[in-house]
Amino acid sequence: MHTRQKEQPGLRKLRALTKLMDSQFRIPGTTIRFGFDAVIGLVPGVGDFASFLISCYMISIAMNKGASGFVLARMIVNIIVDALVGAVPVLGDIFDVAFKANQRNMKLMEEHYTEGRHQGSAAKVIIPVVILLLGFFVGLGWLCYKFITWLF
């Protein structure tokens, strides 16, 4: 129980960030909620990269608070799925509203810190996956640059 109280303040800030990114707003007349992740994702390339950076910030907090490698690896997979599908114009924006990677990651962190679930190591997976993601975004930026130069 002492661990739960110790971790609670950090998790509270991340819950607020998660709500802001994934469920801050509601489409009137529906139960569909969305956040700034879907809104900034409307800006091609730049918006998806900004969302990626915010998600990476959440992972860095989890790492600093001692999350298991298993939790970190699952969080990274959620971000990869969100980044890859989110990069597709229009479909990616709809996907962002439905998938809510930050909420999935917040749930993983809460289960880990408050319930002691999701133990284990995945250290050998984390660094290569982050490098692949960075490579993906660099490649996406390069493709956008080539497309723009082709247009003009």
N, C-alpha and C positions, 0 to 999 in steps of 0.2 A: 504494500500500500504506500510505503514511503516513496518508492520510485515513481508511482503515479503522480503524487503531489509535486515531486521534483521536476517532472517533465511537463506538467500541465501548462505553465506560462508560455513555453515555447510552442506547444501545440495550439494554444489559443490564438497566437499570432498567425500561425499557418492556416488555421481554420478560417480566419478572416480573409486571408489572401486567397484561399481556395474558393470561398464564396464569391469574392470579387471577380475571380477569373472564370468561374464555371456556372454560377447560379444567382448572380446579383439581380438580374432583371427577369421579368415575366412577360411573355407575349399576352397582351390583354385578351380576355375571353377564353384562355387556355390554361393548362397546367404546365406548359412548356417554359422551362427556365433556361437562361443563358447568361454568360458573363462576358467580360472583356476579351477572353480568349477568342470567342467567335467574332467579336467586333473588330479587334485589331487584325484578326486573320483575313479580313476583307482586303487589306492592303497586301497585294501580291509580294511574296518573298520576305519583305521587311516585317510584316505582321506575324508571319509564322515563326520567323527567327526570334522576334521579341517574346512570343509565347514560349518558345523553346528555352530562352534564357531564364524566364521566370520559373519554369518547371525545373531547370537545373539548379536554381537557387534553393528550391524546396529540397532537392536531393542533397545539396551541400549541408543544409540544416540537419537533415536526417543523419548524414555521415558524421557531422560534428557531435551529434547527440548519441552516437554509438549504435545506430541501426545495424542489424545483421546484414551480411552480404546478400542473403536471400531476399530481404525486403528491398534493398537497393537495386538488385538485379530486376526484380519485378517492377519497381518504379521506373527503371530505365526502359524496360520493354513497353510500358504504357506510354512513355514519352515518344519512343520510336514509332509506335503505331499512330499516335496523334500527329507527329511531325510528317510522316510519310503520306498518310491519307489527307491530312490537313493541307498539304501543299498542292493538292489537286483543286483547281479553280471550281467554285460553286459547290461541288460535291464535298470538298474538304470543309467548307464553312458549315454545311448541314451536319457533317460528321462531328465537328467540334461541339455543336449543340447537343448531340446525342451521346457521344463517348465520354466526355468530361474526365480527361486523364488526371487532372489535379485532384478531383474528388476521389477517384480510385486510389491515388497515391496517399491521400490523407487518410483514407480508411485503412490502408496497409500500415501506416505509421501508428494510428491509434490502436490497432490490434496488436502491434508489436510492443508499444510502450505501456499500454494500459492492461493488456491481457496476457502479455508474454508469448504471443504467438509468432510464427514465422521466424524461427531461429535457423541458423546455418550460415554457411559461407559461400559466396560466389565471387570472391575477389578476383579470380582470373578472368571473369566475364566483364566486369565493370569497365576497366580501362579500354579494352578493344571496342566495346559498344559505344562508348563516348567518342572515341576516335572516328568510328564509322559515322556517327551522327554528325560530327563536325565536318567530315568529308562530304557527307550528303549535302549539307547546307552550303559549303563552299562550291560544290558542283552545281547546285541549284542557282547560286548567285552567278556563276560563270555562264550557265545556260541563259539566264535572264539578260546578262550583258551581251551575249552573242545575238540573242533575239532582237534586242534593242538596236544594236549596231546593224543588223540585217535590215530592220525596218527603215533606218535612216541612213 
